[in-house]
Amino acid sequence: MTYVIGADCVDVLDRACVEECPVNCIYVGDRMAYIQPDECVDCSACEPACPVEAIYYEDDVPAGQVEFVTENARFFSETLPGRDEPLGIPGGPLKFGEAVGVDTPFVARFQR
């Protein structure tokens, strides 16, 4: 199991969760942040740091946001628009600078 970032993060990108994460497993896309499920150690440090309460334990994601579990994993497992290969398990977001700068197609077109 892992933590997942949900719909309330879209277009907020506060980054408090990124700063709080002790293992650097949170990556910033264009419209939202994503938690790398294989790097997350389930410490829960990110959850209270989120000002919009968009971070959930995977089993606790609200029913209307279940697709965000898939999208968080998809961000790392599939080739995203504008990238040559999947991110995989990058070992921390620092090599991307401030942000990866892309989102999954679902998140890119997500409307509240």
Accessible surface in RSA format (square Angstrom, percent):
REM  Atomic radii and reference values for relative SASA: ProtOr
REM  Chains: A
REM  Algorithm: Lee & Richards
REM  Probe-radius: 1.40
REM  Slices: 20
REM RES _ NUM      All-atoms   Total-Side   Main-Chain    Non-polar    All polar
REM                ABS   REL    ABS   REL    ABS   REL    ABS   REL    ABS   REL
RES MET A   1   134.27  69.5  78.64  52.0  55.63 132.5  82.04  69.7  52.24  69.2
RES THR A   2    12.34   8.8  12.34  12.5   0.00   0.0  12.34  16.6   0.00   0.0
RES TYR A   3    20.44   9.5  19.77  11.2   0.67   1.7   1.21   0.9  19.23  23.7
RES VAL A   4     1.76   1.2   1.76   1.6   0.00   0.0   1.76   1.5   0.00   0.0
RES ILE A   5     1.51   0.9   1.51   1.1   0.00   0.0   1.51   1.1   0.00   0.0
RES GLY A   6     0.09   0.1   0.00   N/A   0.09   0.1   0.09   0.2   0.00   0.0
RES ALA A   7    10.64   9.8  10.64  16.4   0.00   0.0  10.64  15.0   0.00   0.0
RES ASP A   8    51.45  36.0  49.88  49.6   1.57   3.7   6.45  15.2  45.00  44.9
RES CYS A   9    12.35   9.3  12.20  13.6   0.15   0.3   1.12   2.8  11.23  12.1
RES VAL A  10     1.10   0.7   0.46   0.4   0.63   1.5   0.46   0.4   0.63   1.7
RES ASP A  11    95.27  66.7  62.31  62.0  32.96  77.9  32.88  77.4  62.39  62.2
RES VAL A  12    64.02  42.1  40.16  36.4  23.86  57.5  43.65  37.9  20.37  55.2
RES LEU A  13    39.48  22.0  28.28  20.2  11.20  28.2  30.62  21.5   8.86  23.8
RES ASP A  14    74.13  51.9  44.88  44.7  29.26  69.2  14.52  34.2  59.62  59.5
RES ARG A  15    68.60  28.8  63.48  32.4   5.13  12.2  26.67  36.5  41.93  25.4
RES ALA A  16    30.68  28.2  25.33  39.1   5.35  12.2  28.46  40.1   2.22   5.9
RES CYS A  17    12.16   9.2  11.44  12.8   0.73   1.7   0.34   0.9  11.82  12.7
RES VAL A  18    34.84  22.9  31.33  28.4   3.51   8.4  31.46  27.3   3.38   9.2
RES GLU A  19   147.20  84.5 110.43  83.5  36.77  87.5  47.04  91.0 100.15  81.8
RES GLU A  20    94.26  54.1  83.31  63.0  10.95  26.1   8.50  16.4  85.75  70.0
RES CYS A  21    12.61   9.5   5.11   5.7   7.50  17.6   0.90   2.3  11.71  12.6
RES PRO A  22    87.89  64.1  49.33  45.0  38.57 140.2  61.10  50.4  26.79 166.5
RES VAL A  23    58.84  38.7  38.49  34.8  20.35  49.0  44.33  38.5  14.50  39.3
RES ASN A  24    65.69  45.3  63.63  61.5   2.07   5.0   4.74  11.4  60.96  58.9
RES CYS A  25     4.96   3.7   4.96   5.5   0.00   0.0   0.00   0.0   4.96   5.3
RES ILE A  26     1.87   1.1   1.11   0.8   0.75   1.8   1.11   0.8   0.75   2.0
RES TYR A  27     0.10   0.0   0.00   0.0   0.10   0.3   0.10   0.1   0.00   0.0
RES VAL A  28     7.40   4.9   5.30   4.8   2.10   5.1   5.30   4.6   2.10   5.7
RES GLY A  29     2.39   2.9   0.00   N/A   2.39   2.9   0.00   0.0   2.39   5.4
RES ASP A  30    90.21  63.2  75.68  75.3  14.54  34.4   7.85  18.5  82.37  82.1
RES ARG A  31    42.54  17.9  41.66  21.2   0.88   2.1  23.55  32.2  18.99  11.5
RES MET A  32     0.00   0.0   0.00   0.0   0.00   0.0   0.00   0.0   0.00   0.0
RES ALA A  33     4.08   3.8   4.08   6.3   0.00   0.0   4.08   5.8   0.00   0.0
RES TYR A  34     0.00   0.0   0.00   0.0   0.00   0.0   0.00   0.0   0.00   0.0
RES ILE A  35     1.58   0.9   0.93   0.7   0.65   1.6   0.93   0.7   0.65   1.8
RES GLN A  36     3.48   1.9   3.48   2.5   0.00   0.0   0.00   0.0   3.48   2.6
RES PRO A  37    43.55  31.7  31.74  28.9  11.81  42.9  31.74  26.2  11.81  73.4
RES ASP A  38   104.34  73.1  70.32  70.0  34.02  80.4  15.30  36.0  89.04  88.8
RES GLU A  39    25.82  14.8  15.02  11.4  10.80  25.7  20.76  40.2   5.06   4.1
RES CYS A  40    21.98  16.6   7.79   8.7  14.19  33.3   0.07   0.2  21.91  23.6
RES VAL A  41    90.07  59.3  63.59  57.6  26.47  63.8  70.65  61.4  19.41  52.7
RES ASP A  42    59.29  41.5  39.80  39.6  19.49  46.1  15.38  36.2  43.91  43.8
RES CYS A  43    62.09  47.0  32.64  36.4  29.45  69.2  33.88  85.8  28.21  30.4
RES SER A  44    42.07  35.5  39.95  53.3   2.12   4.9  11.70  24.9  30.37  42.5
RES ALA A  45    28.39  26.1  18.61  28.7   9.78  22.2  27.42  38.6   0.97   2.6
RES CYS A  46    11.15   8.4  10.61  11.8   0.54   1.3   1.53   3.9   9.62  10.4
RES GLU A  47    69.27  39.8  64.80  49.0   4.47  10.6  16.39  31.7  52.87  43.2
RES PRO A  48   114.02  83.1  75.69  69.0  38.33 139.3  87.75  72.5  26.27 163.3
RES ALA A  49    28.37  26.1   7.90  12.2  20.47  46.6  19.83  27.9   8.53  22.6
RES CYS A  50    15.17  11.5   8.90   9.9   6.27  14.7   0.53   1.3  14.64  15.8
RES PRO A  51    85.07  62.0  44.97  41.0  40.10 145.8  57.72  47.7  27.34 169.9
RES VAL A  52    54.64  36.0  39.93  36.1  14.71  35.5  46.81  40.7   7.83  21.2
RES GLU A  53   135.27  77.7 129.26  97.8   6.00  14.3  44.96  87.0  90.31  73.7
RES ALA A  54     0.18   0.2   0.11   0.2   0.06   0.1   0.18   0.2   0.00   0.0
RES ILE A  55     6.08   3.5   1.28   1.0   4.80  11.6   1.28   0.9   4.80  13.0
RES TYR A  56    39.19  18.3  38.46  21.9   0.73   1.9  29.58  22.2   9.62  11.9
RES TYR A  57    64.25  30.0  63.60  36.2   0.65   1.7  40.62  30.5  23.62  29.1
RES GLU A  58    51.30  29.5  43.24  32.7   8.06  19.2   5.97  11.5  45.33  37.0
RES ASP A  59    98.15  68.8  64.67  64.4  33.48  79.2  26.60  62.6  71.55  71.4
RES ASP A  60    96.11  67.3  77.10  76.7  19.01  45.0  26.77  63.0  69.34  69.2
RES VAL A  61    16.89  11.1   2.27   2.1  14.63  35.2   2.27   2.0  14.63  39.7
RES PRO A  62    51.45  37.5  40.99  37.4  10.46  38.0  51.45  42.5   0.00   0.0
RES ALA A  63    95.15  87.5  69.23 106.8  25.92  59.0  73.11 103.0  22.03  58.4
RES GLY A  64    66.48  82.0   0.00   N/A  66.48  82.0  42.21 115.8  24.27  54.3
RES GLN A  65    27.51  15.4  27.51  20.1   0.00   0.0   8.78  18.7  18.73  14.2
RES VAL A  66    84.45  55.6  84.26  76.3   0.19   0.5  84.26  73.2   0.19   0.5
RES GLU A  67    68.06  39.1  61.75  46.7   6.32  15.0  29.65  57.3  38.42  31.4
RES PHE A  68     0.56   0.3   0.56   0.3   0.00   0.0   0.56   0.3   0.00   0.0
RES VAL A  69    35.46  23.3  33.02  29.9   2.44   5.9  33.02  28.7   2.44   6.6
RES THR A  70    68.23  48.5  62.67  63.5   5.56  13.3  37.76  50.7  30.47  46.1
RES GLU A  71     5.31   3.0   5.31   4.0   0.00   0.0   0.00   0.0   5.31   4.3
RES ASN A  72     3.74   2.6   3.74   3.6   0.00   0.0   3.74   9.0   0.00   0.0
RES ALA A  73    42.90  39.4  40.59  62.6   2.31   5.3  40.69  57.3   2.22   5.9
RES ARG A  74    72.22  30.3  70.26  35.8   1.96   4.7  10.77  14.7  61.44  37.2
RES PHE A  75     0.03   0.0   0.00   0.0   0.03   0.1   0.00   0.0   0.03   0.1
RES PHE A  76     4.86   2.4   4.61   2.9   0.25   0.7   4.70   2.9   0.16   0.5
RES SER A  77    75.91  64.1  49.99  66.7  25.92  59.7  46.75  99.5  29.17  40.9
RES GLU A  78    81.44  46.8  77.74  58.8   3.71   8.8  29.17  56.4  52.27  42.7
RES THR A  79    75.57  53.7  49.36  50.0  26.21  62.5  34.48  46.3  41.09  62.1
RES LEU A  80     5.05   2.8   2.53   1.8   2.52   6.3   3.17   2.2   1.88   5.1
RES PRO A  81    80.74  58.8  66.59  60.7  14.15  51.4  78.94  65.2   1.80  11.2
RES GLY A  82    86.95 107.2   0.00   N/A  86.95 107.2  41.78 114.6  45.17 101.2
RES ARG A  83    74.63  31.3  58.72  29.9  15.92  37.9   7.42  10.1  67.21  40.7
RES ASP A  84   149.81 104.9 114.54 114.0  35.27  83.4  37.15  87.4 112.66 112.4
RES GLU A  85   115.14  66.1 113.73  86.0   1.41   3.4  29.38  56.8  85.76  70.0
RES PRO A  86    58.34  42.5  47.24  43.1  11.10  40.3  47.77  39.4  10.57  65.7
RES LEU A  87    18.25  10.2   1.64   1.2  16.61  41.8   4.70   3.3  13.55  36.5
RES GLY A  88    29.74  36.7   0.00   N/A  29.74  36.7  29.74  81.6   0.00   0.0
RES ILE A  89   113.30  64.5  84.45  62.9  28.86  69.6  84.71  61.0  28.59  77.6
RES PRO A  90    21.97  16.0   0.03   0.0  21.95  79.8   4.92   4.1  17.06 106.0
RES GLY A  91    66.50  82.0   0.00   N/A  66.50  82.0  31.65  86.8  34.86  78.1
RES GLY A  92     9.42  11.6   0.00   N/A   9.42  11.6   5.65  15.5   3.77   8.4
RES PRO A  93    18.54  13.5  18.27  16.7   0.27   1.0  18.40  15.2   0.14   0.8
RES LEU A  94   148.78  82.9 132.98  95.1  15.80  39.7 133.72  93.9  15.06  40.5
RES LYS A  95   148.88  72.6 106.03  65.1  42.85 102.0  73.41  66.1  75.47  80.4
RES PHE A  96    40.09  20.1  18.62  11.5  21.47  55.9  25.84  15.7  14.25  40.8
RES GLY A  97    53.68  66.2   0.00   N/A  53.68  66.2  39.93 109.6  13.74  30.8
RES GLU A  98   130.51  74.9 107.59  81.4  22.92  54.6  59.69 115.4  70.83  57.8
RES ALA A  99    33.76  31.0  14.89  23.0  18.87  42.9  17.85  25.1  15.91  42.2
RES VAL A 100    17.74  11.7   0.78   0.7  16.96  40.9   1.69   1.5  16.06  43.5
RES GLY A 101    39.39  48.6   0.00   N/A  39.39  48.6  21.77  59.7  17.62  39.5
RES VAL A 102    30.83  20.3  27.61  25.0   3.22   7.8  30.83  26.8   0.00   0.0
RES ASP A 103     7.95   5.6   1.61   1.6   6.34  15.0   0.52   1.2   7.43   7.4
RES THR A 104     0.00   0.0   0.00   0.0   0.00   0.0   0.00   0.0   0.00   0.0
RES PRO A 105    60.86  44.4  56.43  51.4   4.43  16.1  60.01  49.5   0.85   5.3
RES PHE A 106    52.90  26.5  50.79  31.5   2.12   5.5  50.79  30.8   2.12   6.1
RES VAL A 107     0.00   0.0   0.00   0.0   0.00   0.0   0.00   0.0   0.00   0.0
RES ALA A 108    57.34  52.7  39.24  60.6  18.10  41.2  39.79  56.0  17.55  46.5
RES ARG A 109   160.52  67.4 144.15  73.5  16.37  39.0  72.14  98.6  88.38  53.6
RES PHE A 110    35.71  17.9  30.07  18.6   5.64  14.7  35.70  21.6   0.01   0.0
RES GLN A 111   144.33  80.7 122.09  89.2  22.24  52.9  53.18 113.2  91.15  69.1
RES ARG A 112   171.27  71.9  98.16  50.0  73.11 174.1  95.60 130.7  75.66  45.9
END  Absolute sums over single chains surface
CHAIN  1 A     5695.2       4114.5       1580.7       2940.4       2754.8
END  Absolute sums over all chains
TOTAL          5695.2       4114.5       1580.7       2940.4       2754.8
